[in-house]
Amino acid sequence: MIITIIISIMILSLFGVDVEERVKSPLIQKNLNYAWNITKAGFSWVWGKAVGLVRSDKSENKSEK
């Protein structure tokens, strides 16, 4: 994934796009912040489900003994 990002930046540079200037734009910052918050919420949801599965599996194993 990192290699893909580096190649993408190189291609944008060929077209004269200043990536640093674009990323510092307030609109881009707002969108990146929104995307990051969605990603964190999704990860927290998946983590909560995984922890719940592990805990229920452990409690089932204890009751079988």
N, CA, C and O atoms as a Tripos MOL2 file, in Angstrom:
@<TRIPOS>MOLECULE
protein
  260   259    65     0     0
PROTEIN
NO_CHARGES

@<TRIPOS>ATOM
      1 N           0.8170   -1.1840    0.0000 N.3       1 MET1
      2 CA          0.0000    0.0000    0.0000 C.3       1 MET1
      3 C           0.8680    1.2580    0.0000 C.2       1 MET1
      4 O           0.5560    2.2410   -0.6730 O.2       1 MET1
      5 N           1.9570    1.2150    0.7600 N.am      2 ILE2
      6 CA          2.8540    2.3780    0.8200 C.3       2 ILE2
      7 C           3.4520    2.6530   -0.5530 C.2       2 ILE2
      8 O           3.5810    3.8070   -0.9630 O.2       2 ILE2
      9 N           3.8140    1.5890   -1.2580 N.am      3 ILE3
     10 CA          4.3920    1.7530   -2.5980 C.3       3 ILE3
     11 C           3.3690    2.3930   -3.5300 C.2       3 ILE3
     12 O           3.7230    3.2370   -4.3530 O.2       3 ILE3
     13 N           2.1070    2.0000   -3.4070 N.am      4 THR4
     14 CA          1.0490    2.5870   -4.2270 C.3       4 THR4
     15 C           0.9040    4.0760   -3.9500 C.2       4 THR4
     16 O           0.7080    4.8630   -4.8760 O.2       4 THR4
     17 N           0.9970    4.4640   -2.6960 N.am      5 ILE5
     18 CA          0.8950    5.8840   -2.3430 C.3       5 ILE5
     19 C           2.0690    6.6590   -2.9300 C.2       5 ILE5
     20 O           1.8850    7.7480   -3.4740 O.2       5 ILE5
     21 N           3.2600    6.1080   -2.8230 N.am      6 ILE6
     22 CA          4.4500    6.7830   -3.3560 C.3       6 ILE6
     23 C           4.3450    6.9450   -4.8620 C.2       6 ILE6
     24 O           4.6480    8.0110   -5.3980 O.2       6 ILE6
     25 N           3.9180    5.8940   -5.5460 N.am      7 ILE7
     26 CA          3.7680    5.9600   -7.0080 C.3       7 ILE7
     27 C           2.6940    6.9850   -7.3790 C.2       7 ILE7
     28 O           2.8560    7.7320   -8.3430 O.2       7 ILE7
     29 N           1.6010    7.0200   -6.6170 N.am      8 SER8
     30 CA          0.5330    7.9890   -6.8890 C.3       8 SER8
     31 C           1.0360    9.4140   -6.7380 C.2       8 SER8
     32 O           0.7090   10.2790   -7.5510 O.2       8 SER8
     33 N           1.8270    9.6640   -5.7090 N.am      9 ILE9
     34 CA          2.3880   11.0060   -5.5050 C.3       9 ILE9
     35 C           3.3270   11.3710   -6.6530 C.2       9 ILE9
     36 O           3.3340   12.5110   -7.1150 O.2       9 ILE9
     37 N           4.1060   10.4140   -7.1030 N.am     10 MET10
     38 CA          5.0140   10.6730   -8.2250 C.3      10 MET10
     39 C           4.2260   11.0140   -9.4980 C.2      10 MET10
     40 O           4.6030   11.9240  -10.2380 O.2      10 MET10
     41 N           3.1470   10.2910   -9.7480 N.am     11 ILE11
     42 CA          2.3260   10.5650  -10.9330 C.3      11 ILE11
     43 C           1.6890   11.9450  -10.8330 C.2      11 ILE11
     44 O           1.6630   12.6890  -11.8130 O.2      11 ILE11
     45 N           1.1720   12.2930   -9.6450 N.am     12 LEU12
     46 CA          0.5940   13.6260   -9.4630 C.3      12 LEU12
     47 C           1.6450   14.7080   -9.6870 C.2      12 LEU12
     48 O           1.3410   15.7700  -10.2300 O.2      12 LEU12
     49 N           2.8760   14.4410   -9.2710 N.am     13 SER13
     50 CA          3.9550   15.4110   -9.4600 C.3      13 SER13
     51 C           4.2270   15.6420  -10.9450 C.2      13 SER13
     52 O           4.5550   16.7560  -11.3520 O.2      13 SER13
     53 N           4.0930   14.6010  -11.7450 N.am     14 LEU14
     54 CA          4.3000   14.7540  -13.1900 C.3      14 LEU14
     55 C           3.2800   15.7120  -13.8040 C.2      14 LEU14
     56 O           3.5750   16.3760  -14.7980 O.2      14 LEU14
     57 N           2.0910   15.7850  -13.2230 N.am     15 PHE15
     58 CA          1.0590   16.6770  -13.7190 C.3      15 PHE15
     59 C           1.0900   18.0400  -13.0300 C.2      15 PHE15
     60 O           0.2050   18.8670  -13.2490 O.2      15 PHE15
     61 N           2.1030   18.2720  -12.2030 N.am     16 GLY16
     62 CA          2.2860   19.5810  -11.5780 C.3      16 GLY16
     63 C           1.4120   19.8230  -10.3600 C.2      16 GLY16
     64 O           1.1710   20.9710   -9.9870 O.2      16 GLY16
     65 N           0.9360   18.7520   -9.7370 N.am     17 VAL17
     66 CA          0.0920   18.9020   -8.5580 C.3      17 VAL17
     67 C           0.9740   18.9710   -7.3180 C.2      17 VAL17
     68 O           1.8020   18.0890   -7.0870 O.2      17 VAL17
     69 N           0.7930   20.0210   -6.5190 N.am     18 ASP18
     70 CA          1.5270   20.1640   -5.2700 C.3      18 ASP18
     71 C           0.7180   19.4770   -4.1670 C.2      18 ASP18
     72 O          -0.2600   20.0310   -3.6660 O.2      18 ASP18
     73 N           1.1330   18.2820   -3.8030 N.am     19 VAL19
     74 CA          0.3910   17.4680   -2.8450 C.3      19 VAL19
     75 C           0.3340   18.1400   -1.4780 C.2      19 VAL19
     76 O          -0.7050   18.1210   -0.8180 O.2      19 VAL19
     77 N           1.4370   18.7280   -1.0560 N.am     20 GLU20
     78 CA          1.4740   19.3790    0.2550 C.3      20 GLU20
     79 C           0.4430   20.5050    0.3300 C.2      20 GLU20
     80 O          -0.2720   20.6420    1.3230 O.2      20 GLU20
     81 N           0.3770   21.3030   -0.7260 N.am     21 GLU21
     82 CA         -0.5840   22.4070   -0.7610 C.3      21 GLU21
     83 C          -2.0170   21.8780   -0.7130 C.2      21 GLU21
     84 O          -2.8710   22.4500   -0.0360 O.2      21 GLU21
     85 N          -2.2730   20.8020   -1.4240 N.am     22 ARG22
     86 CA         -3.6270   20.2250   -1.4510 C.3      22 ARG22
     87 C          -4.0220   19.6680   -0.0890 C.2      22 ARG22
     88 O          -5.1520   19.8600    0.3600 O.2      22 ARG22
     89 N          -3.0970   18.9840    0.5630 N.am     23 VAL23
     90 CA         -3.4040   18.3540    1.8490 C.3      23 VAL23
     91 C          -3.6420   19.4030    2.9230 C.2      23 VAL23
     92 O          -4.4290   19.1740    3.8410 O.2      23 VAL23
     93 N          -2.9810   20.5410    2.8260 N.am     24 LYS24
     94 CA         -3.1450   21.6010    3.8220 C.3      24 LYS24
     95 C          -4.4290   22.4010    3.6220 C.2      24 LYS24
     96 O          -4.7850   23.2160    4.4730 O.2      24 LYS24
     97 N          -5.1130   22.1820    2.5300 N.am     25 SER25
     98 CA         -6.3650   22.8870    2.2590 C.3      25 SER25
     99 C          -7.3900   22.5750    3.3460 C.2      25 SER25
    100 O          -7.5260   21.4190    3.7450 O.2      25 SER25
    101 N          -8.1120   23.5810    3.8320 N.am     26 PRO26
    102 CA         -9.1020   23.3460    4.8960 C.3      26 PRO26
    103 C         -10.1660   22.3130    4.5120 C.2      26 PRO26
    104 O         -10.5800   21.5090    5.3480 O.2      26 PRO26
    105 N         -10.6050   22.3340    3.2600 N.am     27 LEU27
    106 CA        -11.6250   21.3720    2.8290 C.3      27 LEU27
    107 C         -11.0740   19.9450    2.8590 C.2      27 LEU27
    108 O         -11.7600   19.0190    3.2890 O.2      27 LEU27
    109 N          -9.8440   19.7770    2.4030 N.am     28 ILE28
    110 CA         -9.2210   18.4500    2.4250 C.3      28 ILE28
    111 C          -9.0290   17.9880    3.8600 C.2      28 ILE28
    112 O          -9.2660   16.8200    4.1690 O.2      28 ILE28
    113 N          -8.6010   18.8920    4.7450 N.am     29 GLN29
    114 CA         -8.4250   18.5500    6.1590 C.3      29 GLN29
    115 C          -9.7460   18.0910    6.7730 C.2      29 GLN29
    116 O          -9.7870   17.1200    7.5280 O.2      29 GLN29
    117 N         -10.8120   18.7930    6.4420 N.am     30 LYS30
    118 CA        -12.1350   18.4310    6.9550 C.3      30 LYS30
    119 C         -12.5390   17.0430    6.4570 C.2      30 LYS30
    120 O         -13.0340   16.2230    7.2300 O.2      30 LYS30
    121 N         -12.3280   16.7860    5.1750 N.am     31 ASN31
    122 CA        -12.6860   15.4810    4.6040 C.3      31 ASN31
    123 C         -11.8300   14.3550    5.1650 C.2      31 ASN31
    124 O         -12.3340   13.2650    5.4320 O.2      31 ASN31
    125 N         -10.5390   14.6130    5.3450 N.am     32 LEU32
    126 CA         -9.6600   13.5930    5.9190 C.3      32 LEU32
    127 C         -10.0490   13.2920    7.3580 C.2      32 LEU32
    128 O         -10.0200   12.1370    7.7820 O.2      32 LEU32
    129 N         -10.4090   14.3130    8.1030 N.am     33 ASN33
    130 CA        -10.8390   14.1370    9.4800 C.3      33 ASN33
    131 C         -12.1210   13.2990    9.5340 C.2      33 ASN33
    132 O         -12.2560   12.4160   10.3810 O.2      33 ASN33
    133 N         -13.0410   13.5780    8.6420 N.am     34 TYR34
    134 CA        -14.2950   12.8210    8.5680 C.3      34 TYR34
    135 C         -14.0060   11.3460    8.2410 C.2      34 TYR34
    136 O         -14.5420   10.4440    8.8840 O.2      34 TYR34
    137 N         -13.1640   11.1190    7.2450 N.am     35 ALA35
    138 CA        -12.8290    9.7460    6.8510 C.3      35 ALA35
    139 C         -12.1200    9.0130    7.9870 C.2      35 ALA35
    140 O         -12.3710    7.8290    8.2100 O.2      35 ALA35
    141 N         -11.2400    9.7040    8.7010 N.am     36 TRP36
    142 CA        -10.5270    9.0830    9.8190 C.3      36 TRP36
    143 C         -11.4930    8.7030   10.9400 C.2      36 TRP36
    144 O         -11.3720    7.6280   11.5270 O.2      36 TRP36
    145 N         -12.4460    9.5800   11.2360 N.am     37 ASN37
    146 CA        -13.4320    9.2850   12.2750 C.3      37 ASN37
    147 C         -14.3020    8.0940   11.9030 C.2      37 ASN37
    148 O         -14.6270    7.2720   12.7610 O.2      37 ASN37
    149 N         -14.6810    7.9910   10.6350 N.am     38 ILE38
    150 CA        -15.4670    6.8380   10.1640 C.3      38 ILE38
    151 C         -14.6360    5.5640   10.3040 C.2      38 ILE38
    152 O         -15.1450    4.5270   10.7300 O.2      38 ILE38
    153 N         -13.3580    5.6480    9.9450 N.am     39 THR39
    154 CA        -12.4700    4.4850   10.0440 C.3      39 THR39
    155 C         -12.3250    4.0440   11.4960 C.2      39 THR39
    156 O         -12.3930    2.8510   11.7900 O.2      39 THR39
    157 N         -12.1270    4.9960   12.4050 N.am     40 LYS40
    158 CA        -12.0040    4.6550   13.8290 C.3      40 LYS40
    159 C         -13.2820    4.0240   14.3530 C.2      40 LYS40
    160 O         -13.2300    3.0520   15.1070 O.2      40 LYS40
    161 N         -14.4240    4.5650   13.9650 N.am     41 ALA41
    162 CA        -15.7040    4.0100   14.4240 C.3      41 ALA41
    163 C         -15.8880    2.5840   13.9060 C.2      41 ALA41
    164 O         -16.3460    1.7090   14.6410 O.2      41 ALA41
    165 N         -15.5360    2.3520   12.6550 N.am     42 GLY42
    166 CA        -15.6410    1.0040   12.0800 C.3      42 GLY42
    167 C         -14.7090    0.0330   12.7740 C.2      42 GLY42
    168 O         -15.0890   -1.1000   13.0690 O.2      42 GLY42
    169 N         -13.4960    0.4710   13.0330 N.am     43 PHE43
    170 CA        -12.5390   -0.3940   13.7070 C.3      43 PHE43
    171 C         -13.0030   -0.7180   15.1200 C.2      43 PHE43
    172 O         -12.8830   -1.8540   15.5760 O.2      43 PHE43
    173 N         -13.5340    0.2890   15.8100 N.am     44 SER44
    174 CA        -14.0310    0.0590   17.1730 C.3      44 SER44
    175 C         -15.1830   -0.9360   17.1680 C.2      44 SER44
    176 O         -15.2750   -1.7830   18.0570 O.2      44 SER44
    177 N         -16.0600   -0.8410   16.1770 N.am     45 TRP45
    178 CA        -17.1870   -1.7610   16.0750 C.3      45 TRP45
    179 C         -16.6860   -3.1920   15.8430 C.2      45 TRP45
    180 O         -17.1390   -4.1270   16.5040 O.2      45 TRP45
    181 N         -15.7500   -3.3560   14.9000 N.am     46 VAL46
    182 CA        -15.1920   -4.6900   14.6060 C.3      46 VAL46
    183 C         -14.4700   -5.2270   15.8350 C.2      46 VAL46
    184 O         -14.6130   -6.4040   16.1690 O.2      46 VAL46
    185 N         -13.6940   -4.3770   16.5160 N.am     47 TRP47
    186 CA        -12.9650   -4.8030   17.7040 C.3      47 TRP47
    187 C         -13.9280   -5.2560   18.7960 C.2      47 TRP47
    188 O         -13.6930   -6.2720   19.4510 O.2      47 TRP47
    189 N         -15.0000   -4.5140   18.9900 N.am     48 GLY48
    190 CA        -15.9990   -4.8790   19.9870 C.3      48 GLY48
    191 C         -16.6440   -6.2260   19.6740 C.2      48 GLY48
    192 O         -16.8560   -7.0360   20.5760 O.2      48 GLY48
    193 N         -16.9550   -6.4670   18.4170 N.am     49 LYS49
    194 CA        -17.5300   -7.7570   18.0150 C.3      49 LYS49
    195 C         -16.5330   -8.8820   18.2550 C.2      49 LYS49
    196 O         -16.9070   -9.9460   18.7470 O.2      49 LYS49
    197 N         -15.2530   -8.6560   17.9080 N.am     50 ALA50
    198 CA        -14.2300   -9.6900   18.0850 C.3      50 ALA50
    199 C         -14.0350  -10.0040   19.5630 C.2      50 ALA50
    200 O         -13.9300  -11.1730   19.9360 O.2      50 ALA50
    201 N         -13.9860   -8.9880   20.4010 N.am     51 VAL51
    202 CA        -13.8240   -9.2030   21.8390 C.3      51 VAL51
    203 C         -15.0250   -9.9600   22.3910 C.2      51 VAL51
    204 O         -14.8700  -10.8490   23.2280 O.2      51 VAL51
    205 N         -16.2200   -9.6120   21.9250 N.am     52 GLY52
    206 CA        -17.4200  -10.3180   22.3600 C.3      52 GLY52
    207 C         -17.3890  -11.7850   21.9810 C.2      52 GLY52
    208 O         -17.8050  -12.6400   22.7640 O.2      52 GLY52
    209 N         -16.8990  -12.0840   20.7850 N.am     53 LEU53
    210 CA        -16.8010  -13.4810   20.3460 C.3      53 LEU53
    211 C         -15.8000  -14.2560   21.1860 C.2      53 LEU53
    212 O         -16.0510  -15.4000   21.5630 O.2      53 LEU53
    213 N         -14.6680  -13.6350   21.4770 N.am     54 VAL54
    214 CA        -13.6350  -14.3000   22.2680 C.3      54 VAL54
    215 C         -14.1460  -14.5520   23.6830 C.2      54 VAL54
    216 O         -13.9430  -15.6340   24.2340 O.2      54 VAL54
    217 N         -14.8000  -13.5690   24.2660 N.am     55 ARG55
    218 CA        -15.3150  -13.7270   25.6300 C.3      55 ARG55
    219 C         -16.3960  -14.7950   25.6910 C.2      55 ARG55
    220 O         -16.4300  -15.5860   26.6340 O.2      55 ARG55
    221 N         -17.2820  -14.8280   24.6980 N.am     56 SER56
    222 CA        -18.3410  -15.8360   24.7220 C.3      56 SER56
    223 C         -17.7550  -17.2310   24.5020 C.2      56 SER56
    224 O         -18.2530  -18.2110   25.0550 O.2      56 SER56
    225 N         -16.7020  -17.3170   23.6990 N.am     57 ASP57
    226 CA        -16.0480  -18.6080   23.4720 C.3      57 ASP57
    227 C         -15.3820  -19.0960   24.7540 C.2      57 ASP57
    228 O         -15.4470  -20.2840   25.0700 O.2      57 ASP57
    229 N         -14.7410  -18.1920   25.4930 N.am     58 LYS58
    230 CA        -14.0910  -18.5690   26.7420 C.3      58 LYS58
    231 C         -15.1070  -19.0140   27.7830 C.2      58 LYS58
    232 O         -14.8790  -19.9830   28.5060 O.2      58 LYS58
    233 N         -16.2420  -18.2960   27.8590 N.am     59 SER59
    234 CA        -17.2510  -18.6650   28.8490 C.3      59 SER59
    235 C         -17.8900  -20.0110   28.5060 C.2      59 SER59
    236 O         -18.2640  -20.7630   29.4070 O.2      59 SER59
    237 N         -18.0190  -20.3220   27.2160 N.am     60 GLU60
    238 CA        -18.5640  -21.6180   26.8180 C.3      60 GLU60
    239 C         -17.5930  -22.7440   27.1820 C.2      60 GLU60
    240 O         -18.0130  -23.8170   27.6160 O.2      60 GLU60
    241 N         -16.3020  -22.4960   27.0040 N.am     61 ASN61
    242 CA        -15.3030  -23.5090   27.3390 C.3      61 ASN61
    243 C         -15.2580  -23.7780   28.8380 C.2      61 ASN61
    244 O         -15.0560  -24.9210   29.2500 O.2      61 ASN61
    245 N         -15.4410  -22.7510   29.6610 N.am     62 LYS62
    246 CA        -15.4380  -22.9260   31.1210 C.3      62 LYS62
    247 C         -16.6520  -23.7090   31.5610 C.2      62 LYS62
    248 O         -16.5490  -24.5240   32.4780 O.2      62 LYS62
    249 N         -17.8040  -23.4940   30.9380 N.am     63 SER63
    250 CA        -19.0070  -24.1960   31.3540 C.3      63 SER63
    251 C         -18.9820  -25.6680   30.9400 C.2      63 SER63
    252 O         -19.6740  -26.4920   31.5390 O.2      63 SER63
    253 N         -18.1840  -26.0020   29.9140 N.am     64 GLU64
    254 CA        -18.0960  -27.3970   29.4700 C.3      64 GLU64
    255 C         -17.2290  -28.2260   30.3890 C.2      64 GLU64
    256 O         -17.3850  -29.4460   30.4250 O.2      64 GLU64
    257 N         -16.3140  -27.6120   31.1390 N.am     65 LYS65
    258 CA        -15.3920  -28.3570   31.9870 C.3      65 LYS65
    259 C         -16.0050  -28.8050   33.2450 C.2      65 LYS65
    260 O         -15.3430  -29.4470   34.0610 O.2      65 LYS65
@<TRIPOS>BOND
     1     1     2 1
     2     2     3 1
     3     3     4 2
     4     3     5 am
     5     5     6 1
     6     6     7 1
     7     7     8 2
     8     7     9 am
     9     9    10 1
    10    10    11 1
    11    11    12 2
    12    11    13 am
    13    13    14 1
    14    14    15 1
    15    15    16 2
    16    15    17 am
    17    17    18 1
    18    18    19 1
    19    19    20 2
    20    19    21 am
    21    21    22 1
    22    22    23 1
    23    23    24 2
    24    23    25 am
    25    25    26 1
    26    26    27 1
    27    27    28 2
    28    27    29 am
    29    29    30 1
    30    30    31 1
    31    31    32 2
    32    31    33 am
    33    33    34 1
    34    34    35 1
    35    35    36 2
    36    35    37 am
    37    37    38 1
    38    38    39 1
    39    39    40 2
    40    39    41 am
    41    41    42 1
    42    42    43 1
    43    43    44 2
    44    43    45 am
    45    45    46 1
    46    46    47 1
    47    47    48 2
    48    47    49 am
    49    49    50 1
    50    50    51 1
    51    51    52 2
    52    51    53 am
    53    53    54 1
    54    54    55 1
    55    55    56 2
    56    55    57 am
    57    57    58 1
    58    58    59 1
    59    59    60 2
    60    59    61 am
    61    61    62 1
    62    62    63 1
    63    63    64 2
    64    63    65 am
    65    65    66 1
    66    66    67 1
    67    67    68 2
    68    67    69 am
    69    69    70 1
    70    70    71 1
    71    71    72 2
    72    71    73 am
    73    73    74 1
    74    74    75 1
    75    75    76 2
    76    75    77 am
    77    77    78 1
    78    78    79 1
    79    79    80 2
    80    79    81 am
    81    81    82 1
    82    82    83 1
    83    83    84 2
    84    83    85 am
    85    85    86 1
    86    86    87 1
    87    87    88 2
    88    87    89 am
    89    89    90 1
    90    90    91 1
    91    91    92 2
    92    91    93 am
    93    93    94 1
    94    94    95 1
    95    95    96 2
    96    95    97 am
    97    97    98 1
    98    98    99 1
    99    99   100 2
   100    99   101 am
   101   101   102 1
   102   102   103 1
   103   103   104 2
   104   103   105 am
   105   105   106 1
   106   106   107 1
   107   107   108 2
   108   107   109 am
   109   109   110 1
   110   110   111 1
   111   111   112 2
   112   111   113 am
   113   113   114 1
   114   114   115 1
   115   115   116 2
   116   115   117 am
   117   117   118 1
   118   118   119 1
   119   119   120 2
   120   119   121 am
   121   121   122 1
   122   122   123 1
   123   123   124 2
   124   123   125 am
   125   125   126 1
   126   126   127 1
   127   127   128 2
   128   127   129 am
   129   129   130 1
   130   130   131 1
   131   131   132 2
   132   131   133 am
   133   133   134 1
   134   134   135 1
   135   135   136 2
   136   135   137 am
   137   137   138 1
   138   138   139 1
   139   139   140 2
   140   139   141 am
   141   141   142 1
   142   142   143 1
   143   143   144 2
   144   143   145 am
   145   145   146 1
   146   146   147 1
   147   147   148 2
   148   147   149 am
   149   149   150 1
   150   150   151 1
   151   151   152 2
   152   151   153 am
   153   153   154 1
   154   154   155 1
   155   155   156 2
   156   155   157 am
   157   157   158 1
   158   158   159 1
   159   159   160 2
   160   159   161 am
   161   161   162 1
   162   162   163 1
   163   163   164 2
   164   163   165 am
   165   165   166 1
   166   166   167 1
   167   167   168 2
   168   167   169 am
   169   169   170 1
   170   170   171 1
   171   171   172 2
   172   171   173 am
   173   173   174 1
   174   174   175 1
   175   175   176 2
   176   175   177 am
   177   177   178 1
   178   178   179 1
   179   179   180 2
   180   179   181 am
   181   181   182 1
   182   182   183 1
   183   183   184 2
   184   183   185 am
   185   185   186 1
   186   186   187 1
   187   187   188 2
   188   187   189 am
   189   189   190 1
   190   190   191 1
   191   191   192 2
   192   191   193 am
   193   193   194 1
   194   194   195 1
   195   195   196 2
   196   195   197 am
   197   197   198 1
   198   198   199 1
   199   199   200 2
   200   199   201 am
   201   201   202 1
   202   202   203 1
   203   203   204 2
   204   203   205 am
   205   205   206 1
   206   206   207 1
   207   207   208 2
   208   207   209 am
   209   209   210 1
   210   210   211 1
   211   211   212 2
   212   211   213 am
   213   213   214 1
   214   214   215 1
   215   215   216 2
   216   215   217 am
   217   217   218 1
   218   218   219 1
   219   219   220 2
   220   219   221 am
   221   221   222 1
   222   222   223 1
   223   223   224 2
   224   223   225 am
   225   225   226 1
   226   226   227 1
   227   227   228 2
   228   227   229 am
   229   229   230 1
   230   230   231 1
   231   231   232 2
   232   231   233 am
   233   233   234 1
   234   234   235 1
   235   235   236 2
   236   235   237 am
   237   237   238 1
   238   238   239 1
   239   239   240 2
   240   239   241 am
   241   241   242 1
   242   242   243 1
   243   243   244 2
   244   243   245 am
   245   245   246 1
   246   246   247 1
   247   247   248 2
   248   247   249 am
   249   249   250 1
   250   250   251 1
   251   251   252 2
   252   251   253 am
   253   253   254 1
   254   254   255 1
   255   255   256 2
   256   255   257 am
   257   257   258 1
   258   258   259 1
   259   259   260 2
@<TRIPOS>SUBSTRUCTURE
     1 MET1         2 RESIDUE 1 A MET
     2 ILE2         6 RESIDUE 1 A ILE
     3 ILE3        10 RESIDUE 1 A ILE
     4 THR4        14 RESIDUE 1 A THR
     5 ILE5        18 RESIDUE 1 A ILE
     6 ILE6        22 RESIDUE 1 A ILE
     7 ILE7        26 RESIDUE 1 A ILE
     8 SER8        30 RESIDUE 1 A SER
     9 ILE9        34 RESIDUE 1 A ILE
    10 MET10       38 RESIDUE 1 A MET
    11 ILE11       42 RESIDUE 1 A ILE
    12 LEU12       46 RESIDUE 1 A LEU
    13 SER13       50 RESIDUE 1 A SER
    14 LEU14       54 RESIDUE 1 A LEU
    15 PHE15       58 RESIDUE 1 A PHE
    16 GLY16       62 RESIDUE 1 A GLY
    17 VAL17       66 RESIDUE 1 A VAL
    18 ASP18       70 RESIDUE 1 A ASP
    19 VAL19       74 RESIDUE 1 A VAL
    20 GLU20       78 RESIDUE 1 A GLU
    21 GLU21       82 RESIDUE 1 A GLU
    22 ARG22       86 RESIDUE 1 A ARG
    23 VAL23       90 RESIDUE 1 A VAL
    24 LYS24       94 RESIDUE 1 A LYS
    25 SER25       98 RESIDUE 1 A SER
    26 PRO26      102 RESIDUE 1 A PRO
    27 LEU27      106 RESIDUE 1 A LEU
    28 ILE28      110 RESIDUE 1 A ILE
    29 GLN29      114 RESIDUE 1 A GLN
    30 LYS30      118 RESIDUE 1 A LYS
    31 ASN31      122 RESIDUE 1 A ASN
    32 LEU32      126 RESIDUE 1 A LEU
    33 ASN33      130 RESIDUE 1 A ASN
    34 TYR34      134 RESIDUE 1 A TYR
    35 ALA35      138 RESIDUE 1 A ALA
    36 TRP36      142 RESIDUE 1 A TRP
    37 ASN37      146 RESIDUE 1 A ASN
    38 ILE38      150 RESIDUE 1 A ILE
    39 THR39      154 RESIDUE 1 A THR
    40 LYS40      158 RESIDUE 1 A LYS
    41 ALA41      162 RESIDUE 1 A ALA
    42 GLY42      166 RESIDUE 1 A GLY
    43 PHE43      170 RESIDUE 1 A PHE
    44 SER44      174 RESIDUE 1 A SER
    45 TRP45      178 RESIDUE 1 A TRP
    46 VAL46      182 RESIDUE 1 A VAL
    47 TRP47      186 RESIDUE 1 A TRP
    48 GLY48      190 RESIDUE 1 A GLY
    49 LYS49      194 RESIDUE 1 A LYS
    50 ALA50      198 RESIDUE 1 A ALA
    51 VAL51      202 RESIDUE 1 A VAL
    52 GLY52      206 RESIDUE 1 A GLY
    53 LEU53      210 RESIDUE 1 A LEU
    54 VAL54      214 RESIDUE 1 A VAL
    55 ARG55      218 RESIDUE 1 A ARG
    56 SER56      222 RESIDUE 1 A SER
    57 ASP57      226 RESIDUE 1 A ASP
    58 LYS58      230 RESIDUE 1 A LYS
    59 SER59      234 RESIDUE 1 A SER
    60 GLU60      238 RESIDUE 1 A GLU
    61 ASN61      242 RESIDUE 1 A ASN
    62 LYS62      246 RESIDUE 1 A LYS
    63 SER63      250 RESIDUE 1 A SER
    64 GLU64      254 RESIDUE 1 A GLU
    65 LYS65      258 RESIDUE 1 A LYS
